[in-house]
Amino acid sequence: LLKKNPAQRIGSGKGDAADIQYDVLVFLQKHSEEDTSQFDTRFTRQTPVDSPDDTTLSHSAELAFAVSLFLSKV
């Protein structure tokens, strides 16, 4: 898609959008639920750490959340 000449861009040939769809499907295939091959190893080799959640909502945010819950049930 980043080719300067439009005729050389994926999806510009006879296959049109099907070329792009096939390319994306091949790229997104994973071998298992733990497959991280599509991620940069700078991130996958790090030890995972849970982020603490010590935030609290303001009173106005709590009210907005309560209103949205109420409206979603109406």
PDB file of N, CA, C and O in Angstrom:
ATOM      1  N   LEU A   1       0.814  -1.207   0.000  1.00  0.00           N
ATOM      2  CA  LEU A   1       0.000   0.000   0.000  1.00  0.00           C
ATOM      3  C   LEU A   1       0.853   1.266   0.000  1.00  0.00           C
ATOM      4  O   LEU A   1       0.363   2.336  -0.361  1.00  0.00           O
ATOM      5  N   LEU A   2       2.109   1.164   0.395  1.00  0.00           N
ATOM      6  CA  LEU A   2       2.958   2.345   0.483  1.00  0.00           C
ATOM      7  C   LEU A   2       3.818   2.564  -0.757  1.00  0.00           C
ATOM      8  O   LEU A   2       4.706   3.417  -0.745  1.00  0.00           O
ATOM      9  N   LYS A   3       3.573   1.820  -1.810  1.00  0.00           N
ATOM     10  CA  LYS A   3       4.333   1.988  -3.052  1.00  0.00           C
ATOM     11  C   LYS A   3       3.916   3.292  -3.736  1.00  0.00           C
ATOM     12  O   LYS A   3       2.736   3.640  -3.762  1.00  0.00           O
ATOM     13  N   LYS A   4       4.891   4.001  -4.283  1.00  0.00           N
ATOM     14  CA  LYS A   4       4.608   5.267  -4.952  1.00  0.00           C
ATOM     15  C   LYS A   4       3.775   5.056  -6.217  1.00  0.00           C
ATOM     16  O   LYS A   4       2.854   5.823  -6.498  1.00  0.00           O
ATOM     17  N   ASN A   5       4.105   4.020  -6.967  1.00  0.00           N
ATOM     18  CA  ASN A   5       3.380   3.709  -8.201  1.00  0.00           C
ATOM     19  C   ASN A   5       2.112   2.936  -7.825  1.00  0.00           C
ATOM     20  O   ASN A   5       2.206   1.828  -7.296  1.00  0.00           O
ATOM     21  N   PRO A   6       0.931   3.498  -8.089  1.00  0.00           N
ATOM     22  CA  PRO A   6      -0.319   2.824  -7.723  1.00  0.00           C
ATOM     23  C   PRO A   6      -0.468   1.432  -8.327  1.00  0.00           C
ATOM     24  O   PRO A   6      -1.120   0.576  -7.730  1.00  0.00           O
ATOM     25  N   ALA A   7       0.117   1.187  -9.487  1.00  0.00           N
ATOM     26  CA  ALA A   7       0.006  -0.121 -10.141  1.00  0.00           C
ATOM     27  C   ALA A   7       0.755  -1.205  -9.375  1.00  0.00           C
ATOM     28  O   ALA A   7       0.480  -2.391  -9.555  1.00  0.00           O
ATOM     29  N   GLN A   8       1.694  -0.810  -8.524  1.00  0.00           N
ATOM     30  CA  GLN A   8       2.478  -1.768  -7.745  1.00  0.00           C
ATOM     31  C   GLN A   8       1.891  -2.013  -6.351  1.00  0.00           C
ATOM     32  O   GLN A   8       2.392  -2.858  -5.610  1.00  0.00           O
ATOM     33  N   ARG A   9       0.854  -1.294  -5.998  1.00  0.00           N
ATOM     34  CA  ARG A   9       0.254  -1.446  -4.674  1.00  0.00           C
ATOM     35  C   ARG A   9      -0.595  -2.706  -4.597  1.00  0.00           C
ATOM     36  O   ARG A   9      -1.246  -3.086  -5.570  1.00  0.00           O
ATOM     37  N   ILE A  10      -0.586  -3.343  -3.450  1.00  0.00           N
ATOM     38  CA  ILE A  10      -1.418  -4.522  -3.250  1.00  0.00           C
ATOM     39  C   ILE A  10      -2.882  -4.099  -3.375  1.00  0.00           C
ATOM     40  O   ILE A  10      -3.286  -3.064  -2.844  1.00  0.00           O
ATOM     41  N   GLY A  11      -3.653  -4.893  -4.065  1.00  0.00           N
ATOM     42  CA  GLY A  11      -5.063  -4.583  -4.272  1.00  0.00           C
ATOM     43  C   GLY A  11      -5.338  -3.780  -5.525  1.00  0.00           C
ATOM     44  O   GLY A  11      -6.490  -3.465  -5.821  1.00  0.00           O
ATOM     45  N   SER A  12      -4.284  -3.441  -6.270  1.00  0.00           N
ATOM     46  CA  SER A  12      -4.507  -2.657  -7.490  1.00  0.00           C
ATOM     47  C   SER A  12      -4.539  -3.531  -8.732  1.00  0.00           C
ATOM     48  O   SER A  12      -4.753  -3.026  -9.835  1.00  0.00           O
ATOM     49  N   GLY A  13      -4.332  -4.824  -8.574  1.00  0.00           N
ATOM     50  CA  GLY A  13      -4.310  -5.730  -9.726  1.00  0.00           C
ATOM     51  C   GLY A  13      -5.657  -6.360  -9.983  1.00  0.00           C
ATOM     52  O   GLY A  13      -6.692  -5.842  -9.564  1.00  0.00           O
ATOM     53  N   LYS A  14      -5.636  -7.491 -10.682  1.00  0.00           N
ATOM     54  CA  LYS A  14      -6.867  -8.192 -11.044  1.00  0.00           C
ATOM     55  C   LYS A  14      -7.605  -8.707  -9.818  1.00  0.00           C
ATOM     56  O   LYS A  14      -8.833  -8.791  -9.821  1.00  0.00           O
ATOM     57  N   GLY A  15      -6.861  -9.052  -8.769  1.00  0.00           N
ATOM     58  CA  GLY A  15      -7.487  -9.585  -7.564  1.00  0.00           C
ATOM     59  C   GLY A  15      -8.188  -8.536  -6.732  1.00  0.00           C
ATOM     60  O   GLY A  15      -9.021  -8.868  -5.888  1.00  0.00           O
ATOM     61  N   ASP A  16      -7.861  -7.267  -6.959  1.00  0.00           N
ATOM     62  CA  ASP A  16      -8.494  -6.140  -6.273  1.00  0.00           C
ATOM     63  C   ASP A  16      -8.444  -6.321  -4.750  1.00  0.00           C
ATOM     64  O   ASP A  16      -7.382  -6.636  -4.211  1.00  0.00           O
ATOM     65  N   ALA A  17      -9.531  -6.137  -4.067  1.00  0.00           N
ATOM     66  CA  ALA A  17      -9.572  -6.198  -2.611  1.00  0.00           C
ATOM     67  C   ALA A  17      -9.302  -7.606  -2.087  1.00  0.00           C
ATOM     68  O   ALA A  17      -8.857  -7.757  -0.949  1.00  0.00           O
ATOM     69  N   ALA A  18      -9.557  -8.632  -2.884  1.00  0.00           N
ATOM     70  CA  ALA A  18      -9.310 -10.015  -2.452  1.00  0.00           C
ATOM     71  C   ALA A  18      -7.830 -10.217  -2.128  1.00  0.00           C
ATOM     72  O   ALA A  18      -7.496 -10.992  -1.232  1.00  0.00           O
ATOM     73  N   ASP A  19      -6.943  -9.528  -2.845  1.00  0.00           N
ATOM     74  CA  ASP A  19      -5.513  -9.618  -2.548  1.00  0.00           C
ATOM     75  C   ASP A  19      -5.217  -9.117  -1.141  1.00  0.00           C
ATOM     76  O   ASP A  19      -4.442  -9.723  -0.401  1.00  0.00           O
ATOM     77  N   ILE A  20      -5.840  -8.009  -0.788  1.00  0.00           N
ATOM     78  CA  ILE A  20      -5.626  -7.427   0.542  1.00  0.00           C
ATOM     79  C   ILE A  20      -6.217  -8.340   1.607  1.00  0.00           C
ATOM     80  O   ILE A  20      -5.586  -8.584   2.634  1.00  0.00           O
ATOM     81  N   GLN A  21      -7.416  -8.841   1.371  1.00  0.00           N
ATOM     82  CA  GLN A  21      -8.057  -9.719   2.347  1.00  0.00           C
ATOM     83  C   GLN A  21      -7.226 -10.966   2.580  1.00  0.00           C
ATOM     84  O   GLN A  21      -7.052 -11.381   3.726  1.00  0.00           O
ATOM     85  N   TYR A  22      -6.708 -11.572   1.522  1.00  0.00           N
ATOM     86  CA  TYR A  22      -5.889 -12.774   1.658  1.00  0.00           C
ATOM     87  C   TYR A  22      -4.617 -12.453   2.431  1.00  0.00           C
ATOM     88  O   TYR A  22      -4.222 -13.211   3.318  1.00  0.00           O
ATOM     89  N   ASP A  23      -3.973 -11.336   2.103  1.00  0.00           N
ATOM     90  CA  ASP A  23      -2.739 -10.937   2.753  1.00  0.00           C
ATOM     91  C   ASP A  23      -2.961 -10.734   4.252  1.00  0.00           C
ATOM     92  O   ASP A  23      -2.127 -11.145   5.058  1.00  0.00           O
ATOM     93  N   VAL A  24      -4.065 -10.111   4.629  1.00  0.00           N
ATOM     94  CA  VAL A  24      -4.377  -9.874   6.039  1.00  0.00           C
ATOM     95  C   VAL A  24      -4.654 -11.187   6.755  1.00  0.00           C
ATOM     96  O   VAL A  24      -4.189 -11.387   7.878  1.00  0.00           O
ATOM     97  N   LEU A  25      -5.407 -12.090   6.122  1.00  0.00           N
ATOM     98  CA  LEU A  25      -5.710 -13.381   6.746  1.00  0.00           C
ATOM     99  C   LEU A  25      -4.450 -14.200   6.983  1.00  0.00           C
ATOM    100  O   LEU A  25      -4.316 -14.835   8.029  1.00  0.00           O
ATOM    101  N   VAL A  26      -3.534 -14.195   6.036  1.00  0.00           N
ATOM    102  CA  VAL A  26      -2.284 -14.932   6.204  1.00  0.00           C
ATOM    103  C   VAL A  26      -1.477 -14.311   7.333  1.00  0.00           C
ATOM    104  O   VAL A  26      -0.877 -15.026   8.135  1.00  0.00           O
ATOM    105  N   PHE A  27      -1.459 -13.002   7.402  1.00  0.00           N
ATOM    106  CA  PHE A  27      -0.702 -12.299   8.444  1.00  0.00           C
ATOM    107  C   PHE A  27      -1.272 -12.577   9.830  1.00  0.00           C
ATOM    108  O   PHE A  27      -0.518 -12.688  10.797  1.00  0.00           O
ATOM    109  N   LEU A  28      -2.592 -12.690   9.936  1.00  0.00           N
ATOM    110  CA  LEU A  28      -3.229 -12.835  11.241  1.00  0.00           C
ATOM    111  C   LEU A  28      -3.314 -14.275  11.736  1.00  0.00           C
ATOM    112  O   LEU A  28      -3.771 -14.506  12.855  1.00  0.00           O
ATOM    113  N   GLN A  29      -2.889 -15.244  10.938  1.00  0.00           N
ATOM    114  CA  GLN A  29      -2.960 -16.634  11.378  1.00  0.00           C
ATOM    115  C   GLN A  29      -2.054 -16.843  12.582  1.00  0.00           C
ATOM    116  O   GLN A  29      -0.934 -16.333  12.634  1.00  0.00           O
ATOM    117  N   LYS A  30      -2.561 -17.606  13.555  1.00  0.00           N
ATOM    118  CA  LYS A  30      -1.737 -17.928  14.719  1.00  0.00           C
ATOM    119  C   LYS A  30      -1.694 -19.438  14.880  1.00  0.00           C
ATOM    120  O   LYS A  30      -2.609 -20.147  14.463  1.00  0.00           O
ATOM    121  N   HIS A  31      -0.638 -19.911  15.480  1.00  0.00           N
ATOM    122  CA  HIS A  31      -0.419 -21.342  15.604  1.00  0.00           C
ATOM    123  C   HIS A  31      -1.038 -21.916  16.875  1.00  0.00           C
ATOM    124  O   HIS A  31      -1.350 -23.105  16.932  1.00  0.00           O
ATOM    125  N   SER A  32      -1.213 -21.084  17.882  1.00  0.00           N
ATOM    126  CA  SER A  32      -1.830 -21.524  19.135  1.00  0.00           C
ATOM    127  C   SER A  32      -2.325 -20.299  19.886  1.00  0.00           C
ATOM    128  O   SER A  32      -2.086 -19.169  19.459  1.00  0.00           O
ATOM    129  N   GLU A  33      -3.009 -20.513  20.992  1.00  0.00           N
ATOM    130  CA  GLU A  33      -3.507 -19.394  21.805  1.00  0.00           C
ATOM    131  C   GLU A  33      -2.357 -18.583  22.397  1.00  0.00           C
ATOM    132  O   GLU A  33      -2.526 -17.403  22.705  1.00  0.00           O
ATOM    133  N   GLU A  34      -1.200 -19.199  22.558  1.00  0.00           N
ATOM    134  CA  GLU A  34      -0.036 -18.517  23.142  1.00  0.00           C
ATOM    135  C   GLU A  34       0.915 -17.953  22.082  1.00  0.00           C
ATOM    136  O   GLU A  34       1.997 -17.472  22.416  1.00  0.00           O
ATOM    137  N   ASP A  35       0.519 -18.010  20.821  1.00  0.00           N
ATOM    138  CA  ASP A  35       1.370 -17.553  19.725  1.00  0.00           C
ATOM    139  C   ASP A  35       1.583 -16.045  19.801  1.00  0.00           C
ATOM    140  O   ASP A  35       0.629 -15.272  19.726  1.00  0.00           O
ATOM    141  N   THR A  36       2.829 -15.637  19.950  1.00  0.00           N
ATOM    142  CA  THR A  36       3.164 -14.214  20.011  1.00  0.00           C
ATOM    143  C   THR A  36       4.098 -13.827  18.867  1.00  0.00           C
ATOM    144  O   THR A  36       4.802 -12.821  18.956  1.00  0.00           O
ATOM    145  N   SER A  37       4.106 -14.615  17.800  1.00  0.00           N
ATOM    146  CA  SER A  37       5.045 -14.380  16.705  1.00  0.00           C
ATOM    147  C   SER A  37       4.804 -13.052  15.980  1.00  0.00           C
ATOM    148  O   SER A  37       5.709 -12.554  15.311  1.00  0.00           O
ATOM    149  N   GLN A  38       3.622 -12.475  16.095  1.00  0.00           N
ATOM    150  CA  GLN A  38       3.324 -11.212  15.421  1.00  0.00           C
ATOM    151  C   GLN A  38       3.745  -9.986  16.245  1.00  0.00           C
ATOM    152  O   GLN A  38       3.628  -8.853  15.779  1.00  0.00           O
ATOM    153  N   PHE A  39       4.234 -10.219  17.470  1.00  0.00           N
ATOM    154  CA  PHE A  39       4.631  -9.126  18.342  1.00  0.00           C
ATOM    155  C   PHE A  39       6.144  -8.997  18.372  1.00  0.00           C
ATOM    156  O   PHE A  39       6.861  -9.989  18.244  1.00  0.00           O
ATOM    157  N   ASP A  40       6.620  -7.791  18.539  1.00  0.00           N
ATOM    158  CA  ASP A  40       8.046  -7.519  18.613  1.00  0.00           C
ATOM    159  C   ASP A  40       8.634  -8.186  19.857  1.00  0.00           C
ATOM    160  O   ASP A  40       8.053  -8.113  20.940  1.00  0.00           O
ATOM    161  N   THR A  41       9.786  -8.835  19.696  1.00  0.00           N
ATOM    162  CA  THR A  41      10.407  -9.539  20.828  1.00  0.00           C
ATOM    163  C   THR A  41      10.858  -8.593  21.938  1.00  0.00           C
ATOM    164  O   THR A  41      11.091  -9.031  23.064  1.00  0.00           O
ATOM    165  N   ARG A  42      10.983  -7.306  21.636  1.00  0.00           N
ATOM    166  CA  ARG A  42      11.307  -6.359  22.709  1.00  0.00           C
ATOM    167  C   ARG A  42      10.236  -6.379  23.794  1.00  0.00           C
ATOM    168  O   ARG A  42      10.520  -6.105  24.960  1.00  0.00           O
ATOM    169  N   PHE A  43       9.014  -6.704  23.409  1.00  0.00           N
ATOM    170  CA  PHE A  43       7.907  -6.742  24.358  1.00  0.00           C
ATOM    171  C   PHE A  43       7.652  -8.150  24.875  1.00  0.00           C
ATOM    172  O   PHE A  43       7.353  -8.332  26.055  1.00  0.00           O
ATOM    173  N   THR A  44       7.767  -9.151  24.000  1.00  0.00           N
ATOM    174  CA  THR A  44       7.407 -10.510  24.417  1.00  0.00           C
ATOM    175  C   THR A  44       8.439 -11.149  25.330  1.00  0.00           C
ATOM    176  O   THR A  44       8.111 -12.102  26.036  1.00  0.00           O
ATOM    177  N   ARG A  45       9.676 -10.662  25.343  1.00  0.00           N
ATOM    178  CA  ARG A  45      10.674 -11.266  26.227  1.00  0.00           C
ATOM    179  C   ARG A  45      10.685 -10.621  27.615  1.00  0.00           C
ATOM    180  O   ARG A  45      11.403 -11.078  28.504  1.00  0.00           O
ATOM    181  N   GLN A  46       9.899  -9.569  27.801  1.00  0.00           N
ATOM    182  CA  GLN A  46       9.816  -8.937  29.114  1.00  0.00           C
ATOM    183  C   GLN A  46       8.921  -9.747  30.043  1.00  0.00           C
ATOM    184  O   GLN A  46       7.961 -10.378  29.601  1.00  0.00           O
ATOM    185  N   THR A  47       9.241  -9.724  31.325  1.00  0.00           N
ATOM    186  CA  THR A  47       8.409 -10.401  32.309  1.00  0.00           C
ATOM    187  C   THR A  47       7.135  -9.598  32.500  1.00  0.00           C
ATOM    188  O   THR A  47       7.206  -8.398  32.764  1.00  0.00           O
ATOM    189  N   PRO A  48       5.967 -10.227  32.373  1.00  0.00           N
ATOM    190  CA  PRO A  48       4.715  -9.488  32.536  1.00  0.00           C
ATOM    191  C   PRO A  48       4.526  -9.042  33.985  1.00  0.00           C
ATOM    192  O   PRO A  48       4.856  -9.768  34.924  1.00  0.00           O
ATOM    193  N   VAL A  49       3.991  -7.843  34.143  1.00  0.00           N
ATOM    194  CA  VAL A  49       3.731  -7.281  35.464  1.00  0.00           C
ATOM    195  C   VAL A  49       2.319  -6.705  35.451  1.00  0.00           C
ATOM    196  O   VAL A  49       1.959  -5.944  34.553  1.00  0.00           O
ATOM    197  N   ASP A  50       1.533  -7.066  36.436  1.00  0.00           N
ATOM    198  CA  ASP A  50       0.198  -6.488  36.556  1.00  0.00           C
ATOM    199  C   ASP A  50       0.297  -5.040  37.002  1.00  0.00           C
ATOM    200  O   ASP A  50       1.102  -4.703  37.870  1.00  0.00           O
ATOM    201  N   SER A  51      -0.510  -4.201  36.414  1.00  0.00           N
ATOM    202  CA  SER A  51      -0.547  -2.796  36.809  1.00  0.00           C
ATOM    203  C   SER A  51      -1.541  -2.634  37.950  1.00  0.00           C
ATOM    204  O   SER A  51      -2.683  -3.082  37.848  1.00  0.00           O
ATOM    205  N   PRO A  52      -1.118  -2.002  39.027  1.00  0.00           N
ATOM    206  CA  PRO A  52      -2.073  -1.789  40.122  1.00  0.00           C
ATOM    207  C   PRO A  52      -3.127  -0.764  39.720  1.00  0.00           C
ATOM    208  O   PRO A  52      -2.837   0.186  38.993  1.00  0.00           O
ATOM    209  N   ASP A  53      -4.321  -0.960  40.186  1.00  0.00           N
ATOM    210  CA  ASP A  53      -5.402  -0.020  39.904  1.00  0.00           C
ATOM    211  C   ASP A  53      -5.783   0.671  41.202  1.00  0.00           C
ATOM    212  O   ASP A  53      -6.664   0.211  41.928  1.00  0.00           O
ATOM    213  N   ASP A  54      -5.119   1.765  41.484  1.00  0.00           N
ATOM    214  CA  ASP A  54      -5.422   2.488  42.707  1.00  0.00           C
ATOM    215  C   ASP A  54      -6.112   3.816  42.393  1.00  0.00           C
ATOM    216  O   ASP A  54      -5.966   4.799  43.118  1.00  0.00           O
ATOM    217  N   THR A  55      -6.860   3.815  41.301  1.00  0.00           N
ATOM    218  CA  THR A  55      -7.604   5.025  40.949  1.00  0.00           C
ATOM    219  C   THR A  55      -9.042   4.894  41.435  1.00  0.00           C
ATOM    220  O   THR A  55      -9.590   3.794  41.517  1.00  0.00           O
ATOM    221  N   THR A  56      -9.624   6.003  41.744  1.00  0.00           N
ATOM    222  CA  THR A  56     -11.034   6.031  42.108  1.00  0.00           C
ATOM    223  C   THR A  56     -11.727   7.052  41.217  1.00  0.00           C
ATOM    224  O   THR A  56     -11.132   8.052  40.817  1.00  0.00           O
ATOM    225  N   LEU A  57     -12.965   6.790  40.921  1.00  0.00           N
ATOM    226  CA  LEU A  57     -13.727   7.709  40.083  1.00  0.00           C
ATOM    227  C   LEU A  57     -14.195   8.904  40.898  1.00  0.00           C
ATOM    228  O   LEU A  57     -14.497   8.781  42.085  1.00  0.00           O
ATOM    229  N   SER A  58     -14.251  10.039  40.259  1.00  0.00           N
ATOM    230  CA  SER A  58     -14.791  11.226  40.914  1.00  0.00           C
ATOM    231  C   SER A  58     -16.295  11.035  41.100  1.00  0.00           C
ATOM    232  O   SER A  58     -16.899  10.152  40.490  1.00  0.00           O
ATOM    233  N   HIS A  59     -16.879  11.856  41.934  1.00  0.00           N
ATOM    234  CA  HIS A  59     -18.314  11.754  42.196  1.00  0.00           C
ATOM    235  C   HIS A  59     -19.118  11.956  40.910  1.00  0.00           C
ATOM    236  O   HIS A  59     -20.094  11.244  40.671  1.00  0.00           O
ATOM    237  N   SER A  60     -18.714  12.922  40.082  1.00  0.00           N
ATOM    238  CA  SER A  60     -19.441  13.173  38.830  1.00  0.00           C
ATOM    239  C   SER A  60     -19.303  11.992  37.868  1.00  0.00           C
ATOM    240  O   SER A  60     -20.250  11.673  37.149  1.00  0.00           O
ATOM    241  N   ALA A  61     -18.136  11.338  37.843  1.00  0.00           N
ATOM    242  CA  ALA A  61     -17.955  10.171  36.991  1.00  0.00           C
ATOM    243  C   ALA A  61     -18.813   9.013  37.488  1.00  0.00           C
ATOM    244  O   ALA A  61     -19.385   8.277  36.685  1.00  0.00           O
ATOM    245  N   GLU A  62     -18.904   8.848  38.799  1.00  0.00           N
ATOM    246  CA  GLU A  62     -19.757   7.807  39.378  1.00  0.00           C
ATOM    247  C   GLU A  62     -21.215   8.039  38.981  1.00  0.00           C
ATOM    248  O   GLU A  62     -21.923   7.092  38.640  1.00  0.00           O
ATOM    249  N   LEU A  63     -21.662   9.287  39.026  1.00  0.00           N
ATOM    250  CA  LEU A  63     -23.033   9.607  38.650  1.00  0.00           C
ATOM    251  C   LEU A  63     -23.272   9.336  37.166  1.00  0.00           C
ATOM    252  O   LEU A  63     -24.309   8.789  36.792  1.00  0.00           O
ATOM    253  N   ALA A  64     -22.323   9.712  36.332  1.00  0.00           N
ATOM    254  CA  ALA A  64     -22.462   9.484  34.891  1.00  0.00           C
ATOM    255  C   ALA A  64     -22.537   7.987  34.599  1.00  0.00           C
ATOM    256  O   ALA A  64     -23.311   7.554  33.746  1.00  0.00           O
ATOM    257  N   PHE A  65     -21.733   7.203  35.308  1.00  0.00           N
ATOM    258  CA  PHE A  65     -21.752   5.757  35.127  1.00  0.00           C
ATOM    259  C   PHE A  65     -23.096   5.188  35.570  1.00  0.00           C
ATOM    260  O   PHE A  65     -23.662   4.334  34.887  1.00  0.00           O
ATOM    261  N   ALA A  66     -23.605   5.647  36.697  1.00  0.00           N
ATOM    262  CA  ALA A  66     -24.891   5.170  37.202  1.00  0.00           C
ATOM    263  C   ALA A  66     -26.015   5.515  36.233  1.00  0.00           C
ATOM    264  O   ALA A  66     -26.903   4.696  35.995  1.00  0.00           O
ATOM    265  N   VAL A  67     -25.983   6.715  35.678  1.00  0.00           N
ATOM    266  CA  VAL A  67     -27.002   7.131  34.717  1.00  0.00           C
ATOM    267  C   VAL A  67     -26.919   6.250  33.454  1.00  0.00           C
ATOM    268  O   VAL A  67     -27.947   5.815  32.937  1.00  0.00           O
ATOM    269  N   SER A  68     -25.720   5.993  32.969  1.00  0.00           N
ATOM    270  CA  SER A  68     -25.593   5.184  31.756  1.00  0.00           C
ATOM    271  C   SER A  68     -26.061   3.763  32.011  1.00  0.00           C
ATOM    272  O   SER A  68     -26.651   3.148  31.123  1.00  0.00           O
ATOM    273  N   LEU A  69     -25.812   3.216  33.211  1.00  0.00           N
ATOM    274  CA  LEU A  69     -26.318   1.892  33.536  1.00  0.00           C
ATOM    275  C   LEU A  69     -27.836   1.879  33.561  1.00  0.00           C
ATOM    276  O   LEU A  69     -28.469   0.950  33.059  1.00  0.00           O
ATOM    277  N   PHE A  70     -28.414   2.923  34.154  1.00  0.00           N
ATOM    278  CA  PHE A  70     -29.866   3.019  34.230  1.00  0.00           C
ATOM    279  C   PHE A  70     -30.485   3.097  32.834  1.00  0.00           C
ATOM    280  O   PHE A  70     -31.460   2.409  32.531  1.00  0.00           O
ATOM    281  N   LEU A  71     -29.890   3.960  31.983  1.00  0.00           N
ATOM    282  CA  LEU A  71     -30.432   4.151  30.642  1.00  0.00           C
ATOM    283  C   LEU A  71     -30.267   2.900  29.780  1.00  0.00           C
ATOM    284  O   LEU A  71     -31.086   2.649  28.896  1.00  0.00           O
ATOM    285  N   SER A  72     -29.219   2.115  30.027  1.00  0.00           N
ATOM    286  CA  SER A  72     -29.035   0.910  29.218  1.00  0.00           C
ATOM    287  C   SER A  72     -30.072  -0.158  29.564  1.00  0.00           C
ATOM    288  O   SER A  72     -30.289  -1.083  28.782  1.00  0.00           O
ATOM    289  N   LYS A  73     -30.712  -0.037  30.725  1.00  0.00           N
ATOM    290  CA  LYS A  73     -31.731  -1.011  31.143  1.00  0.00           C
ATOM    291  C   LYS A  73     -33.132  -0.577  30.754  1.00  0.00           C
ATOM    292  O   LYS A  73     -34.080  -1.350  30.887  1.00  0.00           O
ATOM    293  N   VAL A  74     -33.273   0.660  30.270  1.00  0.00           N
ATOM    294  CA  VAL A  74     -34.589   1.179  29.907  1.00  0.00           C
ATOM    295  C   VAL A  74     -34.997   0.707  28.539  1.00  0.00           C
ATOM    296  O   VAL A  74     -36.081   1.047  28.066  1.00  0.00           O
TER     297      VAL A  74
END
